Amino acid sequence: MSEGLTVAVLGAGEMGACHVEAWTALGHRVAVIADLDTDRAEALAERYRVDRVTADFERAASDPGVQAVSVCLPLALHAPATVAAARAGKHVFTEKPLARTFAEADRMQRAVEEAGVQFGIGFQRNLAQGVTLLREWAAQGRFGRPMVFSSDLLMEVRPKRAMHDRNGNNGPLTDGGCHYYLLWQTVFRSLPRTVYAQGRILALDRPEIAHLEHLAIDTAVVTVAYESGDIGTLTVSWGLAQGFQMARRPDRLIGPRGGAEGTVHSCLTLYEGDRVETHPIPPQDLHRVELGRFAEAIAGRGRPAYGFATGRQMLAVTEAIFASIASGREVAVRWEDYRCC
Ligand SMILES: NC(=O)c1ccc[n+]([C@@H]2O[C@H](COP(=O)([O-])OP(=O)(O)OC[C@H]3O[C@@H](n4cnc5c(N)ncnc54)[C@H](O)[C@@H]3O)[C@@H](O)[C@H]2O)c1
């Protein structure tokens, strides 16, 4: 374990709680939690014996007593929080997605590079042992080539209404999709080349989100073609009826020689010819894995699992998906055109 860090966690929601838990379990100390909802922050602080709570994330980000900051705020605040923390000389770990736009991503990256601090981004799901296994099987030619990776995410209208706000987390294609886009390119060992997507809003008439001025696309079918010739597809909806019971399909990967099916953090089944093998994946707290690697990087040992390059790649895929939905055409993914600085 690296030297004990003192940390500020910005946001006391679902991810804020995961980060406070993981930092504490790793032997570091969370000194301050920031959230507009101070009752929520107080409750989290009490559970993990955190000294201080504030409603002001910028104040917590520049707290003189902390060395590292976890940004677990809504997407629109990733840039201002990261910039504030970096300018105060703190190492910054920001939840995914990186940012809403490349202009925001540039501001974050410049602030981090100018400050010379470490930066990490929360793609913890991609650290699951099942991802490594799929990547190895693919590299060993167990599936042959080309491969088709098919993912599926079906949910009722999200209880966190900001997920449906085009100016908030902007629906599943921005908020959740990036986990899949990263998974596919990791397994294929190849970068995305083009995207074709169709999108709809299924939850148009739902009273729970009627207060939102601009609804995000909540339902889509996305196809991403990779330089390797492999294909990733996602069928996603966050616009389904309350209490919706249809189970999502497990991830499926097929090729001319074989396939795999399952969930990368719990169990995968490998199919080769007529042979079927089940591979249970041991449970792991992936937030501890990612923040442990980040702390090691701060201590000068290794690098954070993911940083700006990966965040920018996912942003480029996301932008291409929206451009394809708007134009009805296949769109090239051009993240290299958006290099920072
Ligand atoms: N890595 C993952 O698997 C994963 C999973 C879920 C969410 N996320 C990401 O984590 C981030 C946070 O999501 P979440 O699910 O924890 O959301 P959440 O709604 O549960 O929590 C966000 C918190 O931020 C607080 N907040 C909002 N505006 C604020 C402000 N101006 N100042 C201070 N506090 C403010 C809210 O009160 C809330 O408690 C998002 O970017 C989301 O995409 C990542």
The ligand as an SDF file (V2000), in Angstrom:
LIG
                    3D

 44 48  0  0  0  0  0  0  0  0999 V2000
  -18.0180    4.6080  -12.5570 N   0  0  0  0  0  0  0  0  0  0  0  0
  -19.2800    4.2300  -12.5150 C   0  0  0  0  0  0  0  0  0  0  0  0
  -19.6200    3.0710  -12.6890 O   0  0  0  0  0  0  0  0  0  0  0  0
  -20.3380    5.2560  -12.2360 C   0  0  0  0  0  0  0  0  0  0  0  0
  -21.6060    4.8510  -11.7820 C   0  0  0  0  0  0  0  0  0  0  0  0
  -22.5390    5.8490  -11.4940 C   0  0  0  0  0  0  0  0  0  0  0  0
  -22.2340    7.1790  -11.7010 C   0  0  0  0  0  0  0  0  0  0  0  0
  -21.0120    7.5250  -12.1830 N   0  0  0  0  0  0  0  0  0  0  0  0
  -20.6580    8.9440  -12.4090 C   0  0  0  0  0  0  0  0  0  0  0  0
  -20.3920    9.5610  -11.1640 O   0  0  0  0  0  0  0  0  0  0  0  0
  -20.8320   10.9180  -11.1870 C   0  0  0  0  0  0  0  0  0  0  0  0
  -21.7910   11.1160  -10.0230 C   0  0  0  0  0  0  0  0  0  0  0  0
  -22.8850   10.2510  -10.1860 O   0  0  0  0  0  0  0  0  0  0  0  0
  -23.7360    9.6870   -8.9620 P   0  0  0  0  0  0  0  0  0  0  0  0
  -24.4110    8.4650   -9.4790 O   0  0  0  0  0  0  0  0  0  0  0  0
  -22.9250    9.5770   -7.7310 O   0  0  0  0  0  0  0  0  0  0  0  0
  -24.8060   10.8590   -8.8160 O   0  0  0  0  0  0  0  0  0  0  0  0
  -25.6800   11.1990   -7.5320 P   0  0  0  0  0  0  0  0  0  0  0  0
  -26.8120   12.0110   -8.0440 O   0  0  0  0  0  0  0  0  0  0  0  0
  -25.9870    9.9650   -6.7460 O   0  0  0  0  0  0  0  0  0  0  0  0
  -24.7030   12.1190   -6.6640 O   0  0  0  0  0  0  0  0  0  0  0  0
  -24.2640   13.3860   -7.0830 C   0  0  0  0  0  0  0  0  0  0  0  0
  -24.2210   14.2810   -5.8480 C   0  0  0  0  0  0  0  0  0  0  0  0
  -23.7050   15.5610   -6.2700 O   0  0  0  0  0  0  0  0  0  0  0  0
  -24.3800   16.5530   -5.4940 C   0  0  0  0  0  0  0  0  0  0  0  0
  -24.2990   17.8390   -6.1750 N   0  0  0  0  0  0  0  0  0  0  0  0
  -24.9370   18.2270   -7.3180 C   0  0  0  0  0  0  0  0  0  0  0  0
  -24.5830   19.4970   -7.6370 N   0  0  0  0  0  0  0  0  0  0  0  0
  -23.7240   19.9220   -6.6750 C   0  0  0  0  0  0  0  0  0  0  0  0
  -23.0110   21.1470   -6.4580 C   0  0  0  0  0  0  0  0  0  0  0  0
  -23.1410   22.1970   -7.2900 N   0  0  0  0  0  0  0  0  0  0  0  0
  -22.2050   21.2210   -5.3720 N   0  0  0  0  0  0  0  0  0  0  0  0
  -22.0710   20.1730   -4.5120 C   0  0  0  0  0  0  0  0  0  0  0  0
  -22.7360   18.9960   -4.6810 N   0  0  0  0  0  0  0  0  0  0  0  0
  -23.5430   18.8770   -5.7410 C   0  0  0  0  0  0  0  0  0  0  0  0
  -25.8010   16.0520   -5.3960 C   0  0  0  0  0  0  0  0  0  0  0  0
  -26.4810   16.6410   -4.2830 O   0  0  0  0  0  0  0  0  0  0  0  0
  -25.5940   14.5360   -5.2190 C   0  0  0  0  0  0  0  0  0  0  0  0
  -25.5770   14.1390   -3.8680 O   0  0  0  0  0  0  0  0  0  0  0  0
  -21.4810   11.1320  -12.5680 C   0  0  0  0  0  0  0  0  0  0  0  0
  -20.5860   11.7310  -13.4370 O   0  0  0  0  0  0  0  0  0  0  0  0
  -21.7930    9.7260  -13.0510 C   0  0  0  0  0  0  0  0  0  0  0  0
  -21.7460    9.5990  -14.4420 O   0  0  0  0  0  0  0  0  0  0  0  0
  -20.0530    6.6110  -12.4170 C   0  0  0  0  0  0  0  0  0  0  0  0
  1  2  1  0
  2  3  2  0
  2  4  1  0
  4  5  1  0
  4 44  2  0
  5  6  2  0
  6  7  1  0
  7  8  2  0
  8  9  1  0
  8 44  1  0
  9 10  1  0
  9 42  1  0
 10 11  1  0
 11 12  1  0
 11 40  1  0
 12 13  1  0
 13 14  1  0
 14 15  2  0
 14 16  1  0
 14 17  1  0
 17 18  1  0
 18 19  2  0
 18 20  1  0
 18 21  1  0
 21 22  1  0
 22 23  1  0
 23 24  1  0
 23 38  1  0
 24 25  1  0
 25 26  1  0
 25 36  1  0
 26 27  1  0
 26 35  1  0
 27 28  2  0
 28 29  1  0
 29 30  1  0
 29 35  2  0
 30 31  1  0
 30 32  2  0
 32 33  1  0
 33 34  2  0
 34 35  1  0
 36 37  1  0
 36 38  1  0
 38 39  1  0
 40 41  1  0
 40 42  1  0
 42 43  1  0
M  CHG  2   8   1  16  -1
M  END
$$$$
